[in-house]
């Protein structure tokens, strides 16, 4: 996957580069550790993408076999692609992607209940896709009639999710596709990473269009997270009033504790993003890992259980990311009617159960001297997080029955296992070897957490 902080341009002559506002990552974001991404839009109506048959797809055909269901509006335009073939068989020749805007129906969808279920995971913030690359806006906007208030659901989805999220005391973020808008463009289908940046509008009129939409989101919803995707129109990267420097200055004036990501195509960012990518070690810069529960962000009805993260896998992913100075933004892809598929609900419920016992070893923590240690014979591998004066050992294979404390903290250490309701189970013995037995009640858990009050050497 691309690392967007490395993409910057166009170059400005000396003295002509715009001045950007501050770029700090606020403490609330670093403390949050867990967020929920929501990919929901027109693509949720066909809800389909290829998942592969075990054979290697040639690189030149990768976009024709795109695994992201939210890319349906592009993939369906690639002649001969599985999506194009299935689309004509299912919906008929001449049925356009935009036609889905008139059949998308939410029925009796309850926004508050939907958001409440996401909050039960222990997440501290929610990021909603307000406009994906297809250009369909999920709020009532005068900039285009291609929106969920004017067509399809006839509801201002952003307003509803924003209100329900705030009511729960969670932070609210907006995903926005800054430079890609297939509805407002007339380019061929994207079939390569080169096309991804070539087939996008960079003209002043489109830059002003994107700026107007982003400004609406900021003024109406004051998002705590401004999550842009795949850069920004080049004509909007200068010192104009509709340029990014001015837009972001006005954003931070309105939301002083707001935060942005790194996908703007400018030499300025907040947190780094890593999509479907693991990092090897602790990163000094705050970062965010994001992925779907399966192979796609948008709901893909073709995905099966073997392609979906289990609760254990998701919990281990969260621990790994947090131990390396990151946040995990795990994605939910609802069906068109807003219901969360059972495969996703089951995994999220397991995460919520584990967080109910161990949240204090996640929220508000920071990385330790190293991310973790491999287990030796008879002991579990561990990952580390730390609070003030406290080290948390996350035993990733508690069935191994024991963990060994790192040498840096053994002398005089006091330790206790986190159990019911996040309480410590009482002090446990720490021998000279640093070996600590894992209670039988925790050996079948996805991960067991040992809280150590540190007496450092």
DRENGUFI-6192 format. One record per residue (C-alpha): residue in three letters; z, x, y. Coordinates in steps of 0.1 Angstrom, whole numbers, padded with zeros to 4 digits, always signed. Example, Ala and Ser with C-alpha at 12.3 -4.5 7.8 and 13.67 -1.06 7.14 Angstrom:
2
ALA+0078+0123-0045 SER+0071+0137-0011 
***
This chain:
457
UNK+0000+0000+0000 UNK-0007+0011+0036 UNK+0021+0025+0057 UNK+0014+0009+0091 UNK+0035+0032+0113 UNK+0008+0058+0107 UNK-0019+0037+0122 UNK-0021+0041+0160 UNK-0049+0036+0185 UNK-0069+0035+0205 UNK-0060+0067+0223 UNK-0054+0065+0261 UNK-0061+0091+0287 UNK-0032+0110+0300 UNK-0012+0089+0324 UNK-0028+0057+0312 UNK-0007+0050+0281 UNK+0015+0019+0286 UNK+0053+0022+0287 UNK+0071+0004+0259 UNK+0106-0010+0260 UNK+0135+0002+0239 UNK+0129+0005+0201 UNK+0164+0005+0187 UNK+0172-0013+0154 UNK+0202-0036+0162 UNK+0234-0034+0141 UNK+0232-0070+0129 UNK+0198-0061+0112 UNK+0212-0030+0096 UNK+0242-0050+0084 UNK+0222-0079+0070 UNK+0206-0060+0041 UNK+0190-0092+0026 UNK+0164-0115+0041 UNK+0141-0143+0027 UNK+0104-0142+0035 UNK+0086-0176+0033 UNK+0048-0176+0027 UNK+0037-0212+0031 UNK+0005-0226+0045 UNK-0030-0239+0036 UNK-0032-0214+0008 UNK-0003-0233-0009 UNK-0027-0262-0015 UNK-0052-0244-0039 UNK-0023-0220-0049 UNK-0044-0197-0070 UNK-0053-0160-0073 UNK-0063-0138-0101 UNK-0035-0121-0121 UNK-0056-0098-0142 UNK-0064-0097-0179 UNK-0051-0062-0186 UNK-0084-0045-0177 UNK-0088-0021-0148 UNK-0106-0037-0118 UNK-0130-0012-0101 UNK-0117-0003-0066 UNK-0149-0017-0051 UNK-0140-0051-0066 UNK-0103-0051-0057 UNK-0106-0076-0029 UNK-0127-0099-0051 UNK-0098-0100-0075 UNK-0071-0101-0049 UNK-0037-0110-0064 UNK-0023-0125-0031 UNK-0028-0162-0031 UNK-0023-0163+0007 UNK-0056-0144+0008 UNK-0075-0173-0007 UNK-0094-0180+0025 UNK-0110-0146+0023 UNK-0114-0142-0015 UNK-0131-0176-0018 UNK-0159-0163+0005 UNK-0167-0134-0018 UNK-0196-0146-0039 UNK-0190-0142-0076 UNK-0153-0137-0073 UNK-0131-0156-0097 UNK-0117-0175-0068 UNK-0151-0185-0055 UNK-0162-0196-0090 UNK-0131-0216-0096 UNK-0131-0232-0061 UNK-0166-0246-0066 UNK-0158-0259-0101 UNK-0125-0276-0089 UNK-0134-0288-0054 UNK-0172-0289-0053 UNK-0199-0270-0035 UNK-0195-0272+0002 UNK-0158-0277+0002 UNK-0145-0253+0028 UNK-0111-0236+0030 UNK-0104-0254+0063 UNK-0109-0287+0045 UNK-0074-0282+0029 UNK-0059-0288+0063 UNK-0066-0326+0059 UNK-0051-0329+0024 UNK-0019-0308+0028 UNK+0009-0334+0025 UNK+0047-0326+0026 UNK+0058-0360+0014 UNK+0095-0364+0019 UNK+0102-0327+0022 UNK+0138-0320+0034 UNK+0137-0289+0056 UNK+0175-0286+0058 UNK+0180-0287+0020 UNK+0151-0262+0016 UNK+0167-0237+0040 UNK+0202-0243+0026 UNK+0190-0233-0009 UNK+0176-0200+0005 UNK+0210-0193+0022 UNK+0227-0196-0011 UNK+0212-0163-0021 UNK+0234-0144+0003 UNK+0205-0137+0027 UNK+0214-0132+0063 UNK+0180-0139+0079 UNK+0148-0159+0072 UNK+0113-0149+0082 UNK+0087-0177+0082 UNK+0049-0171+0082 UNK+0040-0189+0114 UNK+0004-0180+0112 UNK-0013-0160+0084 UNK-0047-0144+0084 UNK-0064-0178+0079 UNK-0054-0188+0115 UNK-0036-0220+0106 UNK-0006-0223+0128 UNK+0026-0239+0115 UNK+0038-0251+0149 UNK+0026-0275+0176 UNK+0004-0252+0198 UNK-0021-0261+0225 UNK-0040-0229+0218 UNK-0058-0244+0188 UNK-0061-0277+0170 UNK-0059-0258+0137 UNK-0022-0264+0132 UNK+0003-0283+0111 UNK+0013-0307+0138 UNK-0023-0319+0145 UNK-0036-0319+0109 UNK-0023-0321+0073 UNK+0015-0323+0074 UNK+0016-0336+0110 UNK+0049-0317+0114 UNK+0060-0288+0134 UNK+0071-0267+0105 UNK+0083-0237+0125 UNK+0105-0259+0147 UNK+0121-0276+0116 UNK+0127-0243+0097 UNK+0140-0227+0129 UNK+0165-0255+0135 UNK+0177-0256+0099 UNK+0181-0218+0098 UNK+0201-0216+0131 UNK+0223-0245+0119 UNK+0234-0224+0089 UNK+0242-0194+0112 UNK+0214-0173+0098 UNK+0190-0152+0119 UNK+0155-0165+0123 UNK+0123-0144+0123 UNK+0086-0151+0128 UNK+0058-0135+0108 UNK+0026-0135+0129 UNK-0009-0122+0120 UNK-0018-0104+0152 UNK-0053-0091+0147 UNK-0067-0111+0117 UNK-0076-0147+0123 UNK-0105-0158+0101 UNK-0107-0192+0117 UNK-0113-0177+0152 UNK-0137-0150+0139 UNK-0172-0148+0124 UNK-0171-0117+0103 UNK-0181-0113+0066 UNK-0154-0114+0040 UNK-0131-0084+0038 UNK-0139-0064+0006 UNK-0122-0031+0012 UNK-0094-0014+0032 UNK-0121-0002+0056 UNK-0132-0038+0062 UNK-0096-0047+0068 UNK-0097-0029+0101 UNK-0134-0032+0108 UNK-0137-0070+0105 UNK-0113-0081+0132 UNK-0117-0090+0168 UNK-0107-0065+0194 UNK-0121-0082+0225 UNK-0100-0092+0256 UNK-0105-0129+0250 UNK-0090-0128+0215 UNK-0063-0104+0227 UNK-0052-0130+0252 UNK-0054-0157+0226 UNK-0031-0138+0203 UNK-0008-0130+0232 UNK-0005-0166+0242 UNK+0004-0176+0206 UNK+0030-0149+0203 UNK+0044-0158+0237 UNK+0048-0194+0226 UNK+0068-0184+0196 UNK+0091-0162+0217 UNK+0097-0188+0244 UNK+0102-0217+0220 UNK+0121-0200+0191 UNK+0136-0167+0204 UNK+0131-0151+0171 UNK+0156-0124+0160 UNK+0128-0107+0141 UNK+0093-0103+0154 UNK+0073-0094+0123 UNK+0037-0087+0130 UNK+0011-0080+0104 UNK-0020-0057+0103 UNK-0021-0045+0138 UNK-0031-0060+0171 UNK-0064-0065+0190 UNK-0072-0031+0206 UNK-0079-0048+0240 UNK-0043-0060+0239 UNK-0028-0025+0236 UNK-0031-0015+0272 UNK-0010-0021+0303 UNK-0023-0056+0311 UNK+0001-0085+0314 UNK-0011-0097+0280 UNK-0008-0063+0265 UNK+0018-0054+0238 UNK+0039-0033+0261 UNK+0044-0063+0285 UNK+0047-0088+0257 UNK+0074-0068+0239 UNK+0092-0061+0272 UNK+0094-0099+0278 UNK+0105-0104+0242 UNK+0135-0080+0245 UNK+0144-0094+0279 UNK+0146-0128+0263 UNK+0161-0116+0229 UNK+0181-0085+0237 UNK+0193-0082+0201 UNK+0158-0088+0187 UNK+0140-0064+0164 UNK+0104-0057+0156 UNK+0086-0040+0126 UNK+0060-0013+0125 UNK+0027-0031+0121 UNK+0014-0032+0156 UNK-0010-0003+0156 UNK+0008+0014+0185 UNK+0030+0046+0187 UNK+0061+0024+0189 UNK+0081+0004+0163 UNK+0114-0008+0151 UNK+0121-0007+0113 UNK+0095+0006+0088 UNK+0080-0017+0062 UNK+0072-0009+0026 UNK+0053-0036+0007 UNK+0054-0036-0031 UNK+0065+0000-0028 UNK+0095+0018-0040 UNK+0109+0048-0020 UNK+0122+0079-0038 UNK+0153+0086-0017 UNK+0173+0077+0014 UNK+0151+0073+0045 UNK+0167+0082+0078 UNK+0148+0055+0097 UNK+0159+0019+0089 UNK+0133+0003+0067 UNK+0125-0029+0049 UNK+0112-0034+0014 UNK+0092-0066+0010 UNK+0075-0082-0020 UNK+0071-0115-0037 UNK+0090-0126-0068 UNK+0057-0123-0086 UNK+0025-0105-0078 UNK+0018-0127-0048 UNK+0036-0138-0016 UNK+0020-0173-0015 UNK+0025-0195-0045 UNK+0001-0187-0073 UNK+0002-0213-0101 UNK-0015-0189-0124 UNK+0015-0166-0125 UNK+0038-0168-0156 UNK+0073-0158-0163 UNK+0064-0123-0175 UNK+0049-0116-0140 UNK+0081-0128-0122 UNK+0111-0107-0114 UNK+0142-0116-0135 UNK+0175-0120-0118 UNK+0186-0086-0131 UNK+0154-0069-0118 UNK+0158-0085-0084 UNK+0195-0075-0081 UNK+0187-0039-0091 UNK+0159-0039-0065 UNK+0183-0050-0038 UNK+0209-0024-0048 UNK+0182+0004-0049 UNK+0169-0005-0014 UNK+0203-0008+0002 UNK+0214+0025-0013 UNK+0184+0041+0005 UNK+0191+0027+0040 UNK+0168-0003+0036 UNK+0168-0041+0038 UNK+0152-0062+0011 UNK+0130-0090+0024 UNK+0123-0109-0008 UNK+0096-0136-0006 UNK+0096-0172-0016 UNK+0063-0189-0021 UNK+0068-0227-0021 UNK+0044-0252-0035 UNK+0023-0272-0009 UNK+0050-0299-0009 UNK+0078-0274-0001 UNK+0094-0273-0035 UNK+0103-0239-0049 UNK+0089-0233-0084 UNK+0114-0231-0112 UNK+0106-0195-0120 UNK+0115-0185-0085 UNK+0145-0208-0082 UNK+0161-0194-0114 UNK+0158-0158-0101 UNK+0171-0166-0067 UNK+0201-0185-0083 UNK+0210-0154-0103 UNK+0208-0133-0071 UNK+0231-0158-0054 UNK+0256-0158-0082 UNK+0258-0120-0081 UNK+0261-0119-0043 UNK+0289-0144-0045 UNK+0310-0117-0062 UNK+0296-0085-0047 UNK+0284-0093-0012 UNK+0308-0069+0005 UNK+0293-0040-0014 UNK+0259-0049+0002 UNK+0264-0065+0036 UNK+0275-0041+0064 UNK+0272-0010+0042 UNK+0253+0023+0048 UNK+0239+0049+0024 UNK+0262+0076+0011 UNK+0255+0113+0005 UNK+0229+0103-0020 UNK+0214+0071-0033 UNK+0227+0074-0069 UNK+0234+0094-0100 UNK+0218+0091-0135 UNK+0242+0081-0162 UNK+0251+0106-0189 UNK+0257+0098-0225 UNK+0281+0068-0227 UNK+0282+0061-0189 UNK+0261+0038-0167 UNK+0237+0051-0141 UNK+0250+0043-0106 UNK+0238+0036-0071 UNK+0260+0041-0041 UNK+0267+0022-0009 UNK+0296+0028+0015 UNK+0317+0010+0040 UNK+0343+0025+0063 UNK+0366+0045+0041 UNK+0352+0028+0010 UNK+0326+0039-0016 UNK+0309+0013-0038 UNK+0296+0024-0072 UNK+0270+0000-0086 UNK+0269+0003-0123 UNK+0233-0007-0132 UNK+0238-0008-0170 UNK+0274-0020-0174 UNK+0270-0024-0211 UNK+0274+0014-0212 UNK+0311+0006-0208 UNK+0321+0033-0183 UNK+0311+0051-0151 UNK+0319+0085-0139 UNK+0330+0090-0103 UNK+0312+0116-0083 UNK+0330+0149-0080 UNK+0331+0146-0042 UNK+0357+0118-0043 UNK+0378+0122-0075 UNK+0411+0137-0063 UNK+0435+0109-0053 UNK+0409+0082-0056 UNK+0420+0045-0059 UNK+0395+0022-0075 UNK+0392-0015-0084 UNK+0364-0036-0099 UNK+0350-0065-0078 UNK+0354-0097-0098 UNK+0359-0134-0090 UNK+0351-0145-0054 UNK+0346-0109-0044 UNK+0382-0099-0049 UNK+0392-0066-0064 UNK+0406-0069-0099 UNK+0435-0045-0093 UNK+0438-0008-0094 UNK+0423+0010-0123 UNK+0431+0044-0137 UNK+0410+0073-0127 UNK+0414+0103-0150 UNK+0409+0139-0141 UNK+0373+0137-0155 UNK+0365+0108-0131 UNK+0358+0085-0160 UNK+0365+0048-0154 UNK+0361+0021-0180 UNK+0341-0010-0172 UNK+0360-0042-0180 UNK+0346-0063-0209 UNK+0342-0092-0186 UNK+0317-0073-0165 UNK+0297-0056-0192 UNK+0271-0084-0194 UNK+0267-0086-0156 UNK+0235-0076-0140 UNK+0255-0048-0122 UNK+0292-0042-0120 UNK+0307-0029-0087 UNK+0336-0004-0085 UNK+0353-0002-0051 UNK+0367+0032-0044 UNK+0391+0040-0016 UNK+0380+0075-0008 UNK+0401+0106-0006 UNK+0374+0131+0000 UNK+0378+0168-0008 
***
